[in-house]
Amino acid sequence: MKQILSNSIREDSDADGFLFSLNCTECGKNWHSTPIHFSKAGIEPKSEFKETIYRTLYRREQQRAREQAVAEAAHYFNRCPLCGRLICNDCFLVCDDLDMCRSCAEELHETGEPASFAGWARD
């Protein structure tokens, strides 16, 4: 699941920090990760050597922020086992036999509670 989230998450970062987002393919709701500030934001490098160091730090912090965003997204999104789409917890239903997205549940005449209401999130 984490690999699927990692491949689907969009980066909205800038020079000051890191932010990622993901849309629910069912309702279109846009989720944003918790923003993370770049440790050297606003600090002008005093030499090209420092600039190289800051670029490397940025990439390192960017990767960590991405990993944190993916872990965070895993609490808000699930993959429907039937259609394979990424679905937010409001649109992902906890059903009796198999949990699924609203669209698949409607097609199959299944009922269930939204995962957000049920207090359920996939680990």
N, C-alpha and C positions, 0 to 999 in steps of 0.2 A: 504494500500500500504506500509506503514512504517513497518508493521509486516512482510510482504513478503520480503522487503529489509533487514530487521534485520536478518531474517532467512537465507538469501542467501549470505550476505556479509562475506568475509573472513578476518580474522585478520592476519596481517603481523607485529605485534608489537614486540618490543624487550625491553630490560631493560632500554633503553634510551628514548623511546617514543612509540607513538601509530600511527599505520597506518593500513588502511583497504582497501580492493580492491573488485572489482566485475567485472565479465566478461559479455559482451553482448552475449546472446545465439544465436544471428543471425550472427554477424560478428566476434565474438571472441575477440573484442577489450577489453583490460584490463584497467579499470579505477582505479585510486588510490585516496584515500581521501587526504585532506591536512594533512601533518604530524603534530602531536602535541607532544611536548617535555614533558617528565615526570619531574615534579618539583624537584624530588630528584635524578635525573640521575647523576651518577658519584660521588655521596656522599656516602661514606662508613659509614654504621651505627656503632656507637661507642659501642653499647651494643645489647644484644638480644631483649631488650625492644624496642629500636629504630628500630630494624629490623622488629619487629611485627608492629610497627606504619607505617614504610615505605611500608610494604606489603599491609596494609590496605589502605594507601594513593594511592598506585599503582592501586589496584582494583577499588577504587572510581574514580580516574582519567581515568582509562581504560573504565569504564562504561559511563562516560560523553563523552569521545572521540568517543565511539561507537555510541552514540546517535547523536552526531554532524555529524559523517560520514554518518549515515542513512539519516539525514536531507539533507546533501549535495548530496548524491546519488539520492535523489528524484528529483533533478533538472536535472539529466542526464539520468535517466532510467524511462521507462514506462512498464506497463504490458499489453501485447496484450489481448484484451477482447475475442479474438477468440481462440487462442492456449494457452494463459495463461503464455507465456514465458516473462522473463525480457529482455527488448530490449533497447539499447542505443538510444538517440534522433536522431542519424544519420540513424538508421534502422527503426525507428518508424515513420510511415507516417500519416500526417494530411490529411485525405480524406474528401470528401463531406459529406457522411452520417455517417461513423463510422471510427475512427482512428484505425490503426492496424499496425502490423509489415509488413515488405517487403514481406516475404514469403506468408503470408495470402493474402496480396493485390495481389500478382502475381497469386495465385490460384483462386482468385475471380475476376480477371481482373479489379481491381480497381487501380486508380492512386492517387497520392497525393505528397505533399512536405514533406521532412524529417522534423521532429519536430525541429531539430537544426537549419535548414535553415529558418523555419517559425518563429523562435524566441519563440517557445511554449514549456513550461514545465509544467508537471502536479503538482499541489500543494497537 
